[in-house]
Amino acid sequence: MAWNEPGGGNRDPWSSGGGGRGNNQGPPDLDEAIRKLRQRLEGLFGKRGGGNRGFGGGGDDSSGGGRPKAPGLKGIGIIVGLLLTVWILSGIYIIDEGTRGVVTRFGAYQSIAMPGPHWHLPYPIESVQTVDVSSRRRITIGYQAVSAQQTRPVLSEALMLTEDENIVNVQLAVQYQVSNAADFVFNFVDPQQTLKELTESALREVVGKRRMDFVITEGRTEVAQRTRELVVQALDEYEVGIEVVEVVIQDAQPPEQVQPAFEDAIKAREDRERLINQAEAYRNEVIPRAQGQAARIGEEAQGYVARIVQRAEGDASRFSQQQQEYAKAPRVTRDRLYLDTMERVLGNSAKVLIDNESSQQLMYLPLDRMMRSSGATGSSTDTSGTSSMDNTVSSNSSSNRSQSSVPSSSLRMRETR
C-alpha cells in the first residue's frame, strides 16, 4: 500500500514516523529560504517592508502602511568594507623572473620591484609597469626582416658615403638588453628608435672615415667594433637604460649598379695577393738558405784563421825552443836538424842513392817502401816500373865489376819510375 493512499495513515517518508509527533523533519522549503533572504536584504538597504507578495501569499505589511525605510548603517558598512577589501587586494602583484617592475606613485618614479610577490598602493595612487631585462632585443640598419628567412633592403639607411667618395651598401644588426628599467621607461619616449638613430649616425661616421675597399673586405670587424664603441658612449651620456651586447655587419658591398666592375677589381686584387704570396714564399725559401751558406763560409774562414795563427804560433814556439837547445849543444842540434830534414825530404823522393864501393854484388832495394812513397803510379805502370828496377840492379852489378872506370867517391843515381 502506498504511503499516500486513503487509510494508510501518516506514512510521509519525511516525517519522524510516529503519528503522535507534530514536528515535521522534511527538507527546507526553497521558496521560504528565498523569502527570508529577501527580507534581510530589504532590511539592510531600507526598502519597503511587507512582504512575501512576490512569492505568493498575501501576508501582512509589517512596515506600517508600506512606507520606505531609511538605509541601514549596517548594510552600508558591509558594502563599504567589501569594496575597500577588493580595492586593497588589487594592489597585490607578482614580478616574474627576468623582469623588473617600475613602481610609480601618481605617475612619478617610486622604486624598482624585483622578481617575486609584492604589494603597492592600489590604483590610482600607485601603478606598476613590467619591463623585460633578460631577453635580447634587436634592431637592424639597412634592411628589414619580412619573415624568418627573408629580408627587404632599406636603401635610405644602407647607402653610405666613404672617404674615397664611393657609395657602399652596409647592413648592420644590433643586439641589446635593458640595463636600467627606470631609465628605459622614463628618459625616452621610444628608446628603441633612439638606439636605431644613434647606431645609424655612428655607422655613417665610421664608414665616412674609411675607404670602400677596407669597409667591404678586411675592415668589417673594425667597423663594427668602432660603431659599437660610439653607440655605447652615446647611450651612457643620454642614460637610455640600454646595454649593447653585439654589433654585427650582415653585409657590405657596392651598389648593385657597379657590382660587375667591382667583382673584376676584386679578382685582380686576389691575383695580386696570390703573386705576392708566391714571391714571399720564394724569398722565405732562398734567403734562409743564403744566410746559412754565408754563416758556414764565415765559420770556415774563422776556423782557417785560427788554424793558421795557431800553426804560426806553434812554429815560432818550436823555433824558440830549438834555438835554446842549439845554444846549449850546437853540434848535436845541427846534426839532428840535418838528419831530420834529410829524412823528411828524401822520404818522399822516388830516387835511390847507391854507393859504388860496396862489396856486395846485388843490393836489396825496399820496393814496398818505394811503392808507398810514389803512391800515385797505379797498376798500369807496375810492369814498366819493375823492369826499370831490374835494369837498375843489373847495371849496378856491372858497375861493381868495373870499378876501375868509376871514381871511388862518386855516387850513381838511378830513376825508379
C-alpha positions as CSV (number, residue, x, y, z in Angstrom):
1,M,0.0,0.0,0.0
2,A,1.4,3.4,-0.9
3,W,2.1,5.9,1.8
4,N,-0.4,8.5,0.5
5,E,-3.4,6.1,-0.1
6,P,-6.5,6.6,1.9
7,G,-6.5,4.8,5.2
8,G,-2.7,4.3,5.0
9,G,-2.2,6.7,7.9
10,N,0.5,9.3,8.1
11,R,3.3,7.5,6.3
12,D,5.1,10.5,5.0
13,P,8.7,9.4,4.5
14,W,10.0,12.9,5.5
15,S,8.1,12.7,8.8
16,S,9.6,11.3,12.0
17,G,7.5,8.1,11.6
18,G,5.3,8.5,14.7
19,G,1.8,9.7,14.1
20,G,1.7,11.4,17.5
21,R,4.7,13.7,16.7
22,G,3.7,17.1,15.4
23,N,7.2,18.5,14.3
24,N,8.0,18.0,10.6
25,Q,11.6,17.0,9.8
26,G,11.4,17.2,6.0
27,P,13.7,19.2,3.7
28,P,13.6,23.1,3.9
29,D,11.3,24.9,1.5
30,L,13.2,26.8,-1.2
31,D,10.6,29.5,-1.5
32,E,10.7,30.1,2.2
33,A,14.6,30.4,2.2
34,I,14.5,32.9,-0.7
35,R,11.8,34.9,1.1
36,K,13.8,35.2,4.3
37,L,16.9,36.3,2.4
38,R,15.0,38.9,0.6
39,Q,13.6,40.3,3.8
40,R,17.1,40.6,5.3
41,L,18.4,42.4,2.3
42,E,15.4,44.7,2.3
43,G,16.0,45.4,6.0
44,L,19.7,46.2,5.3
45,F,19.1,48.6,2.4
46,G,15.9,50.2,3.8
47,K,13.5,49.1,1.2
48,R,9.7,48.8,1.6
49,G,8.8,46.1,4.0
50,G,5.8,43.7,4.0
51,G,6.1,41.2,2.3
52,N,6.0,38.0,0.6
53,R,3.9,39.2,-2.2
54,G,6.5,38.3,-4.8
55,F,6.3,34.6,-3.6
56,G,2.6,34.2,-3.4
57,G,0.5,34.7,-0.3
58,G,-0.8,37.9,0.9
59,G,1.0,38.4,4.2
60,D,0.6,41.4,6.4
61,D,2.5,44.6,5.7
62,S,4.7,44.8,8.7
63,S,6.3,48.1,7.7
64,G,3.3,50.1,8.7
65,G,1.5,51.0,5.6
66,G,4.3,50.2,3.1
67,R,6.4,53.3,3.7
68,P,10.1,53.1,2.6
69,K,12.6,52.6,5.4
70,A,15.9,54.6,5.7
71,P,19.1,52.7,4.6
72,G,20.6,50.7,7.4
73,L,24.1,51.7,8.6
74,K,25.0,48.1,9.0
75,G,24.3,47.4,5.3
76,I,26.3,50.4,4.2
77,G,29.2,49.4,6.3
78,I,29.3,45.9,4.9
79,I,29.2,47.2,1.3
80,V,32.0,49.8,2.0
81,G,34.1,47.1,3.8
82,L,33.7,44.8,0.8
83,L,34.7,47.4,-1.7
84,L,37.6,48.5,0.4
85,T,38.8,44.9,0.7
86,V,38.7,44.4,-3.0
87,W,40.5,47.7,-3.6
88,I,43.3,46.8,-1.2
89,L,43.7,43.3,-2.7
90,S,44.0,44.8,-6.2
91,G,47.5,46.1,-5.1
92,I,48.9,42.6,-5.0
93,Y,51.1,41.7,-8.0
94,I,53.9,39.2,-8.9
95,I,57.1,40.0,-10.9
96,D,58.3,37.1,-13.0
97,E,62.0,36.1,-13.2
98,G,64.0,38.1,-15.7
99,T,61.7,41.1,-15.4
100,R,61.6,44.2,-13.3
101,G,58.7,46.2,-12.0
102,V,58.8,50.0,-12.2
103,V,56.6,51.4,-9.4
104,T,55.1,54.9,-9.9
105,R,53.1,57.0,-7.5
106,F,50.8,59.4,-9.2
107,G,53.0,59.0,-12.3
108,A,56.3,59.7,-10.6
109,Y,59.0,57.1,-10.2
110,Q,59.0,55.4,-6.8
111,S,61.0,52.2,-6.8
112,I,62.1,49.0,-8.7
113,A,60.4,45.8,-7.8
114,M,62.5,42.6,-8.0
115,P,61.1,39.2,-9.0
116,G,58.6,37.8,-6.5
117,P,55.2,38.8,-4.9
118,H,54.7,42.4,-4.0
119,W,52.1,44.8,-2.9
120,H,51.6,48.5,-3.8
121,L,49.0,51.1,-3.0
122,P,46.1,50.4,-5.3
123,Y,45.2,52.4,-8.4
124,P,45.1,55.3,-8.9
125,I,47.7,56.0,-6.2
126,E,50.4,53.6,-7.4
127,S,50.9,51.5,-10.5
128,V,53.5,49.0,-11.8
129,Q,54.9,48.7,-15.3
130,T,56.8,45.4,-16.0
131,V,60.0,45.6,-18.1
132,D,61.8,42.5,-19.5
133,V,65.5,42.8,-18.8
134,S,66.7,39.3,-19.6
135,S,65.8,38.8,-23.3
136,R,67.9,40.1,-26.1
137,R,66.2,42.6,-28.4
138,R,67.4,43.5,-31.9
139,I,67.3,46.4,-34.3
140,T,68.5,46.5,-37.9
141,I,70.2,49.2,-40.1
142,G,69.9,49.0,-43.8
143,Y,67.4,46.1,-44.1
144,Q,64.1,45.0,-42.6
145,A,63.1,41.4,-41.7
146,V,60.0,40.4,-43.7
147,S,59.9,36.8,-42.3
148,A,62.3,34.5,-40.5
149,Q,64.1,33.6,-43.8
150,Q,63.5,36.8,-45.9
151,T,64.7,40.4,-45.6
152,R,64.0,43.6,-47.5
153,P,66.7,46.2,-48.1
154,V,66.1,49.7,-46.9
155,L,68.3,51.8,-49.2
156,S,67.7,55.1,-47.3
157,E,69.6,53.5,-44.4
158,A,72.0,51.3,-46.2
159,L,73.7,53.6,-48.7
160,M,76.6,55.5,-47.2
161,L,79.5,57.6,-48.5
162,T,83.1,56.5,-47.9
163,E,86.3,58.5,-47.5
164,D,87.2,58.0,-51.2
165,E,83.8,59.4,-52.3
166,N,82.4,56.0,-53.1
167,I,79.0,54.7,-52.1
168,V,78.7,51.4,-50.2
169,N,75.7,49.4,-49.1
170,V,76.1,48.4,-45.5
171,Q,73.6,46.3,-43.5
172,L,74.1,46.1,-39.7
173,A,72.3,44.4,-36.8
174,V,72.5,45.4,-33.1
175,Q,71.5,43.2,-30.2
176,Y,70.8,44.9,-26.9
177,Q,69.3,44.4,-23.4
178,V,67.6,46.7,-20.9
179,S,70.2,47.5,-18.2
180,N,68.1,50.1,-16.2
181,A,64.4,49.7,-16.2
182,A,63.7,53.1,-14.8
183,D,65.8,54.9,-17.4
184,F,64.3,52.8,-20.1
185,V,60.8,53.8,-19.1
186,F,61.1,57.4,-18.2
187,N,64.1,59.0,-20.1
188,F,62.9,58.5,-23.7
189,V,59.5,58.1,-25.3
190,D,60.8,55.4,-27.8
191,P,64.2,54.0,-26.6
192,Q,64.4,51.5,-29.4
193,Q,64.0,54.2,-32.1
194,T,66.6,56.3,-30.2
195,L,69.0,53.4,-30.3
196,K,68.4,52.9,-34.0
197,E,69.1,56.5,-34.8
198,L,72.3,56.6,-32.7
199,T,73.6,53.4,-34.4
200,E,72.9,54.7,-37.9
201,S,74.7,58.0,-37.1
202,A,77.7,56.2,-35.6
203,L,77.9,53.8,-38.5
204,R,77.9,56.7,-41.1
205,E,80.6,58.4,-39.1
206,V,82.8,55.3,-39.1
207,V,82.2,54.4,-42.8
208,G,82.8,58.0,-43.8
209,K,86.4,57.9,-42.4
210,R,87.4,54.8,-44.2
211,R,87.9,53.7,-47.8
212,M,85.4,51.5,-49.6
213,D,87.8,48.6,-50.2
214,F,88.6,48.5,-46.5
215,V,84.9,48.5,-45.5
216,I,84.0,45.8,-47.9
217,T,86.9,43.4,-47.4
218,E,89.1,43.2,-44.2
219,G,87.6,46.1,-42.3
220,R,84.2,44.7,-41.4
221,T,85.2,43.7,-37.9
222,E,86.9,47.0,-37.2
223,V,83.9,49.0,-38.5
224,A,81.5,47.0,-36.3
225,Q,83.8,47.4,-33.2
226,R,84.2,51.2,-33.7
227,T,80.5,51.6,-34.2
228,R,79.7,49.8,-31.0
229,E,82.1,52.0,-29.1
230,L,80.5,55.2,-30.3
231,V,77.0,53.8,-29.6
232,V,77.9,52.7,-26.1
233,Q,79.4,56.1,-25.4
234,A,76.3,58.0,-26.5
235,L,74.0,55.7,-24.6
236,D,75.9,56.3,-21.4
237,E,75.7,60.1,-21.9
238,Y,72.0,60.0,-22.7
239,E,71.1,57.4,-19.9
240,V,68.8,55.4,-22.1
241,G,69.0,52.4,-19.9
242,I,70.1,50.1,-22.7
243,E,73.2,47.8,-22.9
244,V,74.6,47.0,-26.4
245,V,75.5,43.3,-26.4
246,E,76.7,42.8,-30.0
247,V,77.1,44.8,-33.3
248,V,77.5,42.7,-36.4
249,I,77.8,43.8,-40.1
250,Q,75.5,41.4,-42.0
251,D,76.6,42.6,-45.5
252,A,78.8,45.2,-47.0
253,Q,79.0,45.6,-50.8
254,P,79.0,48.2,-53.5
255,P,75.7,49.3,-55.1
256,E,74.0,46.9,-57.4
257,Q,74.7,49.0,-60.5
258,V,78.5,48.7,-60.2
259,Q,78.8,45.2,-58.8
260,P,80.2,43.5,-62.0
261,A,83.0,46.1,-62.3
262,F,83.7,45.7,-58.6
263,E,83.9,41.9,-58.9
264,D,86.5,42.3,-61.6
265,A,88.5,44.6,-59.3
266,I,88.3,42.1,-56.5
267,K,89.5,39.3,-58.8
268,A,92.5,41.4,-59.9
269,R,93.3,42.2,-56.2
270,E,93.1,38.5,-55.4
271,D,95.6,37.7,-58.2
272,R,97.9,40.4,-56.9
273,E,97.8,38.9,-53.4
274,R,98.4,35.5,-54.8
275,L,101.5,36.6,-56.7
276,I,102.8,38.5,-53.7
277,N,102.3,35.4,-51.5
278,Q,104.2,33.3,-54.0
279,A,107.1,35.8,-54.1
280,E,107.2,35.9,-50.3
281,A,107.3,32.1,-50.2
282,Y,110.2,32.0,-52.6
283,R,112.0,34.7,-50.7
284,N,111.5,32.8,-47.4
285,E,113.0,29.8,-49.1
286,V,116.0,31.4,-50.7
287,I,117.1,33.9,-48.1
288,P,117.5,31.5,-45.2
289,R,119.5,29.2,-47.4
290,A,121.8,32.0,-48.5
291,Q,122.1,33.1,-44.9
292,G,123.1,29.6,-43.9
293,Q,125.7,29.4,-46.6
294,A,127.1,32.8,-45.6
295,A,127.3,31.7,-42.0
296,R,129.0,28.5,-43.0
297,I,131.6,30.3,-45.1
298,G,132.2,32.8,-42.2
299,E,132.7,29.9,-39.8
300,E,135.1,28.2,-42.1
301,A,137.1,31.5,-42.6
302,Q,137.3,31.9,-38.8
303,G,138.5,28.3,-38.4
304,Y,141.1,28.8,-41.1
305,V,142.3,32.0,-39.4
306,A,142.5,30.2,-36.1
307,R,144.4,27.3,-37.6
308,I,147.0,29.4,-39.4
309,V,147.5,31.6,-36.3
310,Q,147.9,28.6,-34.1
311,R,150.3,26.9,-36.5
312,A,152.4,30.1,-36.8
313,E,152.5,30.4,-33.0
314,G,153.5,26.7,-32.8
315,D,156.3,27.1,-35.3
316,A,157.5,30.2,-33.5
317,S,157.5,28.4,-30.2
318,R,159.3,25.4,-31.6
319,F,161.9,27.6,-33.2
320,S,162.5,29.4,-29.9
321,Q,162.9,26.0,-28.2
322,Q,165.3,24.8,-30.8
323,Q,167.3,28.0,-30.5
324,Q,167.6,27.4,-26.8
325,E,168.8,23.8,-27.4
326,Y,171.2,25.0,-30.1
327,A,172.8,27.4,-27.7
328,K,173.4,24.5,-25.3
329,A,174.8,22.0,-27.8
330,P,175.3,23.5,-31.3
331,R,176.9,20.4,-33.0
332,V,174.4,17.9,-31.7
333,T,171.5,20.1,-32.5
334,R,172.8,20.9,-36.0
335,D,173.3,17.2,-36.9
336,R,169.9,16.3,-35.6
337,L,168.3,19.1,-37.6
338,Y,170.1,18.0,-40.7
339,L,169.1,14.3,-40.3
340,D,165.5,15.2,-39.6
341,T,165.4,17.4,-42.7
342,M,167.0,14.9,-45.0
343,E,164.7,12.2,-43.7
344,R,161.7,14.4,-44.4
345,V,162.9,15.4,-47.8
346,L,164.2,12.0,-49.0
347,G,161.3,10.2,-47.5
348,N,159.0,11.5,-50.3
349,S,161.6,11.1,-53.1
350,A,161.5,8.5,-55.8
351,K,165.3,8.4,-56.3
352,V,167.7,5.9,-54.7
353,L,171.4,6.7,-53.9
354,I,173.8,3.7,-54.3
355,D,177.4,3.5,-53.1
356,N,179.6,2.0,-55.8
357,E,182.3,1.0,-53.3
358,S,180.0,-1.6,-51.7
359,S,181.4,-5.1,-51.9
360,Q,178.0,-6.6,-52.4
361,Q,177.3,-8.0,-55.9
362,L,173.5,-7.4,-55.6
363,M,171.9,-4.8,-53.5
364,Y,168.5,-5.1,-51.9
365,L,166.0,-2.4,-52.8
366,P,163.0,-1.6,-50.5
367,L,160.4,-1.9,-53.2
368,D,157.4,-1.8,-50.9
369,R,158.5,1.4,-49.3
370,M,159.3,2.9,-52.7
371,M,155.9,1.9,-54.0
372,R,154.2,3.6,-51.0
373,S,156.2,6.7,-51.4
374,S,155.4,7.0,-55.1
375,G,151.7,6.4,-54.2
376,A,150.0,7.5,-57.5
377,T,151.7,5.3,-60.1
378,G,148.7,2.8,-60.3
379,S,148.5,-0.7,-61.6
380,S,149.0,0.3,-65.2
381,T,152.6,1.3,-64.6
382,D,153.7,-1.6,-62.3
383,T,155.2,-3.6,-65.2
384,S,157.3,-0.7,-66.5
385,G,158.5,0.2,-63.0
386,T,159.6,-3.4,-62.3
387,S,161.5,-3.7,-65.5
388,S,163.2,-0.4,-64.8
389,M,164.2,-1.5,-61.3
390,D,165.6,-4.8,-62.8
391,N,167.7,-2.8,-65.2
392,T,169.0,-0.7,-62.3
393,V,170.1,-3.8,-60.4
394,S,171.8,-5.3,-63.4
395,S,173.6,-2.0,-64.1
396,N,174.7,-1.8,-60.5
397,S,176.2,-5.3,-60.8
398,S,178.1,-4.5,-63.9
399,S,179.4,-1.3,-62.3
400,N,180.8,-3.2,-59.4
401,R,182.7,-5.4,-61.8
402,S,184.3,-2.5,-63.5
403,Q,185.4,-0.4,-60.5
404,S,188.4,0.9,-62.3
405,S,186.4,3.1,-64.7
406,V,184.4,4.9,-61.9
407,P,185.9,7.0,-59.2
408,S,185.6,5.5,-55.7
409,S,184.0,8.6,-54.2
410,S,181.2,9.1,-56.8
411,L,177.6,8.0,-56.4
412,R,175.3,7.0,-59.2
413,M,171.6,7.9,-59.2
414,R,169.0,5.7,-60.8
415,E,165.4,6.6,-61.7
416,T,163.0,4.0,-60.4
417,R,160.0,5.2,-62.3
